[in-house]
Amino acid sequence: MTILEAEQQLIEEFFYFDEWMDKYAYIIELGKELPMIDPQYKTSQYLISGCQSQVWLHAEFVDGKVVFTADSDAIITKGIVNLLIKILSNRTPQEILEVKLHFIDAIGLRAHLSPTRSNGLNSMLKQMKMYATAFLVASNKLQVMSNE
C-alpha cells in the first residue's frame, strides 16, 4: 500500500464519525494500538522536544525501510503519533522525506488541536523526517563505500 493509499484509508475511517468527540475517541483507540517503544528507549535522548506531553520516538532501519515505535504519557498524543506511524512506518527514507501528509487537514485534525498539540504534531513529524534523513545519509555512505 502506498502512502497516498494509506492516507486515503485513514480519511475514510474518520469520515464514519460525524462529531469530533467520536473522532477523539477513535484517536484514543488508535493510541492503544501504538507500536510500543522498547523501555530502553524511554530516555531523554528519544524525547521529542516541542511536545506538551512526553513523547518518545525510536526508529530502526530494517531492509531499507524506517520502522518507528513510540510512547507518550498522554492518551490523545499516543493516538496522534500512531496516526503518523500508520502512514510513515515501513517506508523508505525517501518516501518519508517527500510526503506532504494530506490526511492531517483532510480529517480536520490540525483544526481541532490546541496550538500546543499542533506544535507537538509538527515536532513529531519533524523528528520522523530527521530519522529518515539520517538513515538516507547512512545508507548512501554504505553504498559509496561498497562501490570503492
C-alpha positions as CSV (number, residue, x, y, z in Angstrom):
1,M,0.0,0.0,0.0
2,T,1.4,3.4,-0.9
3,I,1.4,6.4,1.4
4,L,-1.4,8.0,-0.5
5,E,-3.5,4.8,-0.3
6,A,-2.8,4.6,3.5
7,E,-3.8,8.3,3.9
8,Q,-7.0,7.7,1.9
9,Q,-7.8,4.7,4.1
10,L,-7.4,6.9,7.3
11,I,-9.5,9.7,5.8
12,E,-12.3,7.2,5.0
13,E,-12.1,5.8,8.6
14,F,-12.5,9.3,10.0
15,F,-15.5,10.1,7.7
16,Y,-17.5,7.4,9.6
17,F,-17.6,9.9,12.6
18,D,-19.8,13.0,12.5
19,E,-18.8,14.5,15.8
20,W,-15.3,15.4,16.9
21,M,-15.8,13.8,20.3
22,D,-16.2,10.5,18.3
23,K,-13.1,11.2,16.3
24,Y,-11.2,11.9,19.6
25,A,-12.4,8.6,21.0
26,Y,-11.1,6.9,17.8
27,I,-7.8,8.6,18.2
28,I,-7.6,7.3,21.8
29,E,-8.4,3.8,20.5
30,L,-5.6,4.2,18.0
31,G,-3.3,5.1,20.8
32,K,-4.0,1.8,22.5
33,E,-2.7,0.1,19.3
34,L,0.5,2.1,19.2
35,P,3.6,0.0,18.4
36,M,5.2,0.4,21.8
37,I,8.8,1.6,22.1
38,D,11.2,-0.7,23.9
39,P,11.6,0.6,27.5
40,Q,15.3,1.1,26.9
41,Y,14.4,3.9,24.5
42,K,12.2,5.8,27.0
43,T,15.1,8.1,27.9
44,S,15.6,11.8,27.3
45,Q,17.6,11.0,24.2
46,Y,14.4,9.8,22.4
47,L,12.1,12.5,23.8
48,I,10.6,14.8,21.2
49,S,11.2,18.4,22.1
50,G,8.3,20.8,21.3
51,C,5.6,18.5,22.6
52,Q,3.5,19.4,25.6
53,S,3.3,15.8,26.6
54,Q,6.3,13.4,26.9
55,V,6.6,11.6,23.6
56,W,9.4,9.1,23.0
57,L,10.1,8.1,19.4
58,H,12.6,5.5,18.2
59,A,13.4,4.4,14.6
60,E,15.2,1.5,13.2
61,F,16.4,0.9,9.6
62,V,15.3,-2.5,8.5
63,D,15.7,-3.8,5.0
64,G,15.8,-0.3,3.5
65,K,12.8,0.9,5.4
66,V,12.3,3.0,8.6
67,V,10.3,1.3,11.3
68,F,9.0,3.6,14.1
69,T,7.9,2.8,17.7
70,A,6.8,5.3,20.2
71,D,5.1,6.0,23.5
72,S,3.6,9.0,25.3
73,D,2.3,9.9,28.7
74,A,-0.9,11.3,27.2
75,I,-3.6,9.2,25.6
76,I,-4.6,11.6,22.8
77,T,-0.9,12.1,21.9
78,K,-0.4,8.3,21.7
79,G,-3.2,8.3,19.1
80,I,-1.7,11.2,17.2
81,V,1.7,9.6,17.0
82,N,0.2,6.3,15.9
83,L,-1.6,8.1,13.1
84,L,1.8,9.2,11.9
85,I,3.3,5.8,12.4
86,K,0.5,4.1,10.4
87,I,1.4,6.3,7.4
88,L,5.2,6.6,7.8
89,S,6.5,3.4,9.3
90,N,7.8,0.7,7.0
91,R,8.6,3.3,4.3
92,T,11.9,4.2,2.6
93,P,13.6,7.3,3.9
94,Q,13.0,9.0,0.5
95,E,9.2,8.3,0.8
96,I,9.2,9.8,4.3
97,L,11.1,12.9,3.2
98,E,8.9,13.6,0.2
99,V,5.5,13.1,1.9
100,K,3.1,16.0,2.4
101,L,0.6,14.2,4.7
102,H,-2.7,15.5,3.3
103,F,-4.7,13.4,5.8
104,I,-4.0,15.7,8.7
105,D,-6.0,18.6,7.2
106,A,-8.5,16.3,5.4
107,I,-9.7,14.7,8.6
108,G,-9.7,18.1,10.3
109,L,-7.1,17.1,12.9
110,R,-5.0,20.3,12.7
111,A,-8.1,22.5,13.1
112,H,-9.2,20.6,16.2
113,L,-5.9,20.6,18.0
114,S,-4.8,23.1,20.6
115,P,-1.8,25.2,19.5
116,T,0.5,23.2,21.8
117,R,-0.8,19.9,20.4
118,S,-0.4,21.2,16.9
119,N,3.2,22.2,17.7
120,G,3.7,18.7,19.1
121,L,2.3,17.1,15.9
122,N,4.8,19.2,13.8
123,S,7.6,18.2,16.2
124,M,6.8,14.5,15.8
125,L,6.7,14.8,12.0
126,K,10.0,16.8,12.0
127,Q,11.7,14.1,14.2
128,M,10.4,11.3,11.9
129,K,11.9,13.2,8.9
130,M,15.1,13.7,10.8
131,Y,15.4,9.9,11.3
132,A,14.7,9.4,7.6
133,T,17.4,11.9,6.7
134,A,19.9,10.2,9.0
135,F,19.1,6.7,7.5
136,L,19.3,8.0,4.0
137,V,22.7,9.6,4.5
138,A,24.0,6.5,6.3
139,S,22.7,4.1,3.5
140,N,24.2,6.4,0.8
141,K,27.6,6.3,2.6
142,L,27.4,2.5,2.8
143,Q,26.7,2.4,-1.0
144,V,29.7,4.6,-1.7
145,M,32.0,2.5,0.5
146,S,30.8,-0.7,-1.1
147,N,31.5,0.7,-4.6
148,E,35.0,1.7,-3.8
